[in-house]
Amino acid sequence: MKDRPRQFYVLLFLLALIVNFSGIAVRFFTDDPGLYASIAKNLIYKHNFWQLYTYNQDWLDKPHFPFWMVFFSFKLFGISTWAYKLPALLFFMLSCLYTYLFSRKFYGSEIAAMTVLILMTAQMTLMSNVDVRAEPYLMGLIIGSIYHISRLDERFTFGDLIMAALLTACALMTKGLFVIVAIYGALFIQLLFQKRFKSLFSFKWAALLLLTAIFILPELYALYIQFDLHPEKVVFGRQHVSGIRWFLWDSQFGRFVNTGPITRKSGNVFFFFHTLLWAFAPWCLMFYFAIYRNVLEIYRKHRLTEYYTFGGGILLLLLFSLSSFQQPFYANSVFPLFAVITAPYCYTQLDKFGTRYRLISQWVYIIALPSFILFINFIMLPGRQLFFAGDCIIFGVIIYLIVSEIKRGNKKVFMLNCAVALFVNFYFNTVFYSALTDYKGQITAAEYINRPAYNKYHVYALRAENNLFQFYFNRPVDLIPLEHFNVFKPTDSAVFFVSQPSMDYLNQNHIPFKLVKSFVDYPQENILPRFVYSPSRYGTLGHVYLITK
């Protein structure tokens, strides 16, 4: 009986690994992954490793590192949905490794195992491994940097110095300079609360900064040759745009203070407080409890085991909360830190209030999540019910084994929470998302025009947002602004992809065209309840079109 918990940790880890990878071939259903995959595809088409393009136009909105990783994956495996997602999933696995190493270093092996399971079963982690953006990369790079910095803080080694600098540089080349808030903020808070602030001025930290600056030179070079060398290029509606200045300021901190080329109205300071209730489900309520207890311990001047995760995670969450740019997946980058903060309170003996809170907060999700999936499946009536049946059987057996074999209450509830989170997301990955992509007309239109009959046609899009079509079409797509369509005269046979708003514009302005084919389309990225409910689904659907002049 002594080894039973360990066996279940291994079993749940393997199941979590399977579920996290089970969506690798699910086709894109939001625009951003289609855009990023198309940009990486253009690196292949243009035989240009350094410059980023979409629709054959210069693109300046994200740094290069994820695109370089996808470029290598496309080179090795060919251009496909799963080849786009593979590098991100590998960095996600890197985040699991570093999360385990960091947590074991400070809290021991069993809490480290729980920490990794929290990370792997958090709702937005699982969703981001299907709807892939930059966050899986950041998860591995940020926790990896902090892990090597924590080792470097204890004793200097060249290996830890190189790895800390390299991982930090790759994080910077993934999302911009804001990631230093989590990485260096973690170190700053650790030294501050341990009353070792003067050691911040040690030679090793100066060396870390210098090496990090050296490692980001590929990013600076790429931006320089594409933008700084060409002040005549029009970017963000103006000329003389510096790619280097954009990377060092406008890409993130310029957005934060709303002075960059892309601005947005101020956000809601409580956005992440309520978003984490589902994004970090089923662990959010325990995470809030852990934050409360840590703050209480600091207030009482009791020493915490470590301050890296509390400092790095909370500082970056505060930065996101104060920013005008807020998306649920932004917080993913520090989910490894949140998991480290949360896990000890899922494991240790708590007082009467804490024990009751832990029990209730976890049973809320244990009951709510499977009930939600059963309800969704009932009203949506999707296909692939064999996968749903398999999901119910596999996790029904796992839940039965946990209930019958695990005797300690907190471990039993923890493992049940892991199981129901995996049950929910295996359903999403194998049933729900596939049903959703069946209604993505951009994909259907791209597959239609990939037929040999259209090989000699030049293909255009009338809006830059049609990136699912851009990726799934097997040749480069050019952009013709909608307002120029009427006067555009193609030099050879041409087909134009048209979304419903573009079609409405053409009809309202009586611009002539010839319809090739129309395709049913669900135009939303948000999943509307009327779409999920099968009798009302038709009212949420529109069309996309292929036309000629």
VOMI-211517 format. One line per 4 residues: number of its first residue (from 1); for each residue x, y, z of C-alpha. Coordinates in steps of 0.05 Angstrom, whole numbers, plus 5000, padded with zeros to 4 digits. Layout:
<rs>
NUM> X:Y:Z | ... .
</rs>
This chain:
<rs>
1> 5000:5000:5000 | 5059:5046:5012 | 5076:5051:4938 | 5003:5060:4914 .
5> 5005:5137:4912 | 5070:5135:4872 | 5039:5087:4821 | 4979:5133:4814 .
9> 5023:5194:4804 | 5058:5157:4748 | 4992:5134:4718 | 4962:5204:4720 .
13> 5025:5234:4691 | 5022:5185:4631 | 4948:5200:4621 | 4962:5275:4625 .
17> 5016:5267:4574 | 4969:5230:4527 | 4914:5282:4536 | 4960:5341:4525 .
21> 4985:5310:4460 | 4917:5284:4438 | 4900:5351:4405 | 4964:5356:4364 .
25> 4928:5342:4298 | 4864:5382:4312 | 4858:5435:4258 | 4861:5508:4277 .
29> 4796:5541:4299 | 4822:5610:4318 | 4858:5661:4275 | 4924:5670:4313 .
33> 4951:5599:4304 | 4933:5603:4231 | 4971:5669:4225 | 5033:5644:4262 .
37> 5034:5579:4223 | 5027:5617:4158 | 5085:5663:4176 | 5128:5602:4191 .
41> 5105:5570:4126 | 5127:5634:4089 | 5198:5624:4117 | 5198:5559:4078 .
45> 5167:5588:4015 | 5213:5648:4013 | 5276:5611:4034 | 5287:5667:4084 .
49> 5303:5650:4156 | 5307:5722:4182 | 5247:5761:4157 | 5173:5750:4174 .
53> 5118:5758:4123 | 5043:5748:4119 | 5007:5752:4053 | 5075:5771:4023 .
57> 5076:5834:4066 | 5125:5852:4122 | 5099:5832:4191 | 5120:5863:4257 .
61> 5081:5840:4317 | 5119:5784:4352 | 5192:5765:4360 | 5222:5708:4319 .
65> 5239:5649:4365 | 5173:5609:4359 | 5173:5619:4284 | 5244:5593:4280 .
69> 5225:5531:4319 | 5165:5518:4273 | 5210:5530:4213 | 5256:5473:4235 .
73> 5196:5429:4248 | 5167:5443:4179 | 5235:5429:4149 | 5239:5361:4184 .
77> 5167:5337:4179 | 5134:5379:4125 | 5081:5433:4132 | 5022:5409:4173 .
81> 4980:5425:4234 | 5016:5375:4279 | 5085:5398:4256 | 5066:5469:4276 .
85> 5045:5446:4346 | 5101:5397:4359 | 5156:5447:4380 | 5107:5482:4428 .
89> 5089:5415:4460 | 5163:5398:4468 | 5173:5464:4505 | 5112:5448:4546 .
93> 5146:5383:4566 | 5208:5423:4582 | 5165:5465:4629 | 5142:5400:4663 .
97> 5214:5378:4672 | 5238:5444:4701 | 5176:5451:4744 | 5191:5382:4774 .
101> 5265:5399:4785 | 5250:5466:4817 | 5195:5439:4862 | 5236:5378:4883 .
105> 5295:5424:4900 | 5254:5463:4950 | 5195:5418:4970 | 5213:5345:4959 .
109> 5195:5292:4908 | 5121:5280:4924 | 5102:5353:4924 | 5142:5360:4859 .
113> 5100:5304:4828 | 5036:5340:4850 | 5064:5405:4822 | 5074:5375:4753 .
117> 5005:5345:4753 | 4974:5412:4772 | 5011:5444:4713 | 4991:5389:4664 .
121> 4917:5389:4684 | 4905:5464:4689 | 4850:5481:4639 | 4885:5536:4600 .
125> 4949:5494:4596 | 4910:5439:4561 | 4873:5488:4516 | 4937:5524:4497 .
129> 4968:5458:4476 | 4913:5453:4423 | 4903:5526:4406 | 4978:5539:4403 .
133> 5007:5608:4409 | 5071:5630:4445 | 5052:5609:4516 | 5077:5536:4516 .
137> 5145:5562:4496 | 5144:5614:4552 | 5124:5563:4604 | 5187:5522:4592 .
141> 5233:5582:4583 | 5211:5622:4644 | 5211:5566:4695 | 5276:5539:4665 .
145> 5309:5607:4672 | 5286:5614:4744 | 5310:5543:4761 | 5380:5556:4736 .
149> 5381:5625:4769 | 5363:5592:4835 | 5421:5544:4827 | 5467:5601:4807 .
153> 5446:5639:4869 | 5471:5581:4912 | 5537:5570:4877 | 5568:5595:4813 .
157> 5575:5546:4755 | 5585:5562:4682 | 5532:5511:4662 | 5478:5546:4702 .
161> 5502:5614:4678 | 5498:5593:4605 | 5431:5558:4612 | 5400:5615:4652 .
165> 5423:5666:4600 | 5403:5623:4540 | 5334:5607:4566 | 5322:5680:4586 .
169> 5344:5703:4517 | 5298:5653:4483 | 5241:5678:4527 | 5256:5750:4506 .
173> 5257:5728:4433 | 5189:5695:4443 | 5148:5751:4475 | 5192:5812:4487 .
177> 5224:5845:4546 | 5164:5838:4593 | 5187:5767:4612 | 5243:5797:4653 .
181> 5189:5818:4703 | 5178:5744:4719 | 5250:5720:4713 | 5289:5777:4745 .
185> 5230:5795:4789 | 5235:5725:4819 | 5308:5736:4836 | 5296:5806:4862 .
189> 5240:5784:4910 | 5282:5723:4933 | 5341:5767:4952 | 5298:5822:4981 .
193> 5259:5778:5029 | 5321:5739:5048 | 5354:5806:5064 | 5410:5793:5015 .
197> 5395:5851:4968 | 5468:5872:4963 | 5485:5806:4930 | 5444:5830:4871 .
201> 5505:5870:4850 | 5548:5807:4846 | 5591:5794:4784 | 5551:5732:4765 .
205> 5487:5773:4755 | 5525:5823:4712 | 5551:5764:4672 | 5481:5738:4665 .
209> 5456:5804:4637 | 5515:5808:4589 | 5507:5737:4563 | 5431:5747:4555 .
213> 5445:5809:4514 | 5493:5770:4470 | 5443:5713:4460 | 5388:5760:4435 .
217> 5433:5786:4379 | 5400:5741:4327 | 5333:5775:4341 | 5364:5844:4336 .
221> 5398:5826:4271 | 5334:5799:4241 | 5296:5861:4259 | 5352:5906:4235 .
225> 5357:5877:4165 | 5282:5875:4155 | 5263:5943:4183 | 5319:5989:4207 .
229> 5357:5980:4141 | 5293:5999:4103 | 5263:6063:4131 | 5222:6069:4067 .
233> 5178:6010:4087 | 5108:6026:4111 | 5093:5991:4177 | 5035:6009:4223 .
237> 5015:6060:4171 | 5080:6099:4174 | 5152:6098:4151 | 5217:6100:4190 .
241> 5195:6045:4237 | 5253:6015:4277 | 5247:5940:4289 | 5298:5944:4345 .
245> 5261:5999:4381 | 5197:5960:4372 | 5229:5898:4405 | 5261:5937:4462 .
249> 5200:5979:4479 | 5138:5981:4435 | 5124:5906:4430 | 5107:5899:4504 .
253> 5121:5958:4549 | 5095:6006:4496 | 5030:5966:4497 | 5030:5967:4573 .
257> 5032:6043:4576 | 4990:6048:4512 | 5042:6088:4473 | 5062:6035:4422 .
261> 5037:6029:4350 | 4981:5982:4374 | 4937:6012:4428 | 4876:5990:4465 .
265> 4827:6018:4515 | 4845:6005:4588 | 4830:5936:4614 | 4796:5911:4676 .
269> 4843:5905:4735 | 4803:5845:4761 | 4803:5809:4694 | 4852:5754:4714 .
273> 4821:5746:4783 | 4757:5719:4753 | 4789:5690:4690 | 4834:5644:4731 .
277> 4772:5611:4761 | 4765:5573:4696 | 4834:5583:4663 | 4871:5553:4723 .
281> 4814:5504:4739 | 4810:5459:4777 | 4865:5490:4820 | 4847:5563:4823 .
285> 4812:5564:4890 | 4871:5528:4922 | 4918:5576:4887 | 4881:5635:4919 .
289> 4885:5600:4986 | 4960:5590:4977 | 4970:5664:4960 | 4931:5683:5022 .
293> 4973:5638:5066 | 5038:5662:5036 | 5020:5735:5045 | 4999:5719:5117 .
297> 5066:5685:5130 | 5104:5744:5101 | 5062:5793:5143 | 5078:5752:5205 .
301> 5152:5754:5184 | 5156:5679:5179 | 5206:5653:5128 | 5178:5620:5065 .
305> 5213:5559:5035 | 5229:5602:4973 | 5205:5668:4944 | 5222:5658:4870 .
309> 5154:5631:4849 | 5114:5680:4893 | 5155:5739:4868 | 5158:5721:4794 .
313> 5087:5696:4788 | 5051:5751:4826 | 5093:5808:4795 | 5076:5785:4725 .
317> 5003:5774:4742 | 4999:5845:4770 | 5032:5872:4706 | 4981:5835:4663 .
321> 4924:5860:4707 | 4946:5933:4701 | 4958:5927:4626 | 4907:5948:4573 .
325> 4922:5883:4536 | 4889:5824:4571 | 4877:5754:4544 | 4863:5691:4585 .
329> 4924:5654:4557 | 4973:5709:4578 | 4976:5679:4649 | 4997:5611:4622 .
333> 5070:5633:4620 | 5073:5633:4696 | 5028:5572:4708 | 5090:5532:4729 .
337> 5101:5584:4784 | 5028:5581:4804 | 5033:5505:4808 | 5094:5508:4853 .
341> 5057:5557:4899 | 4994:5514:4901 | 5021:5443:4908 | 5046:5446:4981 .
345> 4976:5465:5004 | 4946:5406:4968 | 4995:5360:5004 | 5009:5385:5075 .
349> 4966:5378:5136 | 4924:5441:5145 | 4885:5470:5203 | 4810:5456:5209 .
353> 4790:5514:5165 | 4843:5499:5113 | 4825:5425:5109 | 4751:5442:5100 .
357> 4767:5495:5048 | 4812:5447:5010 | 4759:5394:5009 | 4702:5440:4986 .
361> 4743:5479:4935 | 4765:5415:4900 | 4698:5380:4903 | 4667:5440:4869 .
365> 4708:5424:4807 | 4702:5348:4814 | 4627:5354:4809 | 4620:5413:4762 .
369> 4669:5394:4707 | 4643:5325:4688 | 4571:5350:4695 | 4587:5406:4646 .
373> 4615:5357:4594 | 4555:5310:4600 | 4509:5369:4589 | 4550:5395:4530 .
377> 4550:5328:4496 | 4475:5321:4506 | 4456:5388:4475 | 4509:5390:4421 .
381> 4499:5320:4392 | 4569:5318:4361 | 4597:5259:4322 | 4656:5216:4345 .
385> 4614:5187:4402 | 4662:5128:4405 | 4715:5175:4433 | 4665:5201:4484 .
389> 4648:5130:4505 | 4721:5113:4511 | 4733:5176:4551 | 4678:5157:4600 .
393> 4703:5085:4607 | 4777:5102:4616 | 4767:5156:4667 | 4709:5120:4701 .
397> 4758:5063:4715 | 4812:5111:4738 | 4764:5146:4786 | 4741:5079:4814 .
401> 4812:5058:4826 | 4830:5124:4860 | 4769:5119:4906 | 4782:5047:4924 .
405> 4858:5047:4930 | 4879:5116:4957 | 4864:5121:5031 | 4891:5190:5050 .
409> 4835:5241:5039 | 4875:5299:5011 | 4913:5255:4962 | 4848:5222:4940 .
413> 4814:5288:4926 | 4876:5314:4890 | 4879:5254:4844 | 4804:5257:4831 .
417> 4813:5330:4810 | 4868:5310:4762 | 4825:5255:4733 | 4764:5298:4720 .
421> 4806:5352:4688 | 4836:5301:4640 | 4767:5271:4626 | 4741:5340:4606 .
425> 4799:5357:4561 | 4803:5289:4527 | 4731:5302:4507 | 4749:5371:4481 .
429> 4809:5346:4442 | 4777:5285:4410 | 4703:5306:4403 | 4687:5379:4414 .
433> 4743:5414:4375 | 4735:5367:4316 | 4660:5383:4314 | 4677:5457:4315 .
437> 4728:5454:4258 | 4676:5420:4214 | 4642:5488:4212 | 4704:5528:4195 .
441> 4692:5548:4123 | 4762:5576:4114 | 4790:5506:4120 | 4737:5476:4074 .
445> 4750:5530:4022 | 4825:5518:4024 | 4816:5443:4016 | 4770:5456:3957 .
449> 4818:5501:3920 | 4877:5455:3934 | 4850:5410:3880 | 4892:5402:3817 .
453> 4841:5439:3775 | 4863:5504:3809 | 4938:5494:3806 | 4947:5549:3755 .
457> 4905:5600:3791 | 4935:5657:3832 | 4899:5661:3898 | 4884:5725:3937 .
461> 4849:5743:4002 | 4811:5808:4012 | 4823:5813:4087 | 4885:5799:4129 .
465> 4844:5762:4182 | 4831:5701:4138 | 4891:5663:4164 | 4861:5593:4169 .
469> 4851:5597:4094 | 4922:5624:4085 | 4953:5566:4123 | 4911:5508:4096 .
473> 4918:5531:4024 | 4981:5496:3999 | 5012:5555:3962 | 5026:5628:3981 .
477> 4966:5675:3985 | 4970:5748:3967 | 4928:5804:3997 | 4886:5852:3957 .
481> 4852:5905:4001 | 4777:5900:3995 | 4770:5971:3971 | 4818:5957:3913 .
485> 4782:5895:3887 | 4739:5933:3837 | 4799:5964:3801 | 4847:5905:3809 .
489> 4864:5871:3744 | 4901:5804:3754 | 4953:5786:3702 | 4933:5713:3702 .
493> 4875:5669:3726 | 4857:5688:3797 | 4811:5664:3853 | 4793:5708:3913 .
497> 4775:5684:3982 | 4719:5726:4010 | 4691:5727:4081 | 4618:5745:4095 .
501> 4633:5818:4113 | 4673:5826:4048 | 4616:5795:4009 | 4567:5843:4041 .
505> 4612:5901:4020 | 4616:5876:3948 | 4541:5868:3943 | 4524:5935:3976 .
509> 4571:5971:3928 | 4546:5932:3867 | 4617:5908:3850 | 4614:5853:3798 .
513> 4643:5783:3810 | 4631:5710:3793 | 4616:5661:3848 | 4657:5597:3847 .
517> 4630:5564:3910 | 4604:5582:3979 | 4620:5545:4044 | 4583:5542:4110 .
521> 4624:5578:4164 | 4621:5590:4239 | 4655:5659:4241 | 4664:5666:4316 .
525> 4725:5649:4358 | 4683:5650:4421 | 4639:5589:4429 | 4568:5616:4433 .
529> 4516:5575:4472 | 4470:5580:4411 | 4523:5544:4369 | 4532:5489:4420 .
533> 4456:5477:4424 | 4442:5438:4360 | 4371:5465:4346 | 4396:5537:4346 .
537> 4463:5525:4313 | 4441:5544:4243 | 4427:5616:4265 | 4500:5625:4285 .
541> 4528:5603:4219 | 4548:5645:4159 | 4585:5632:4094 | 4652:5644:4062 .
545> 4663:5646:3987 | 4711:5634:3930 | 4699:5683:3873 | 4732:5705:3808 .
549> 4728:5771:3770 .
</rs>
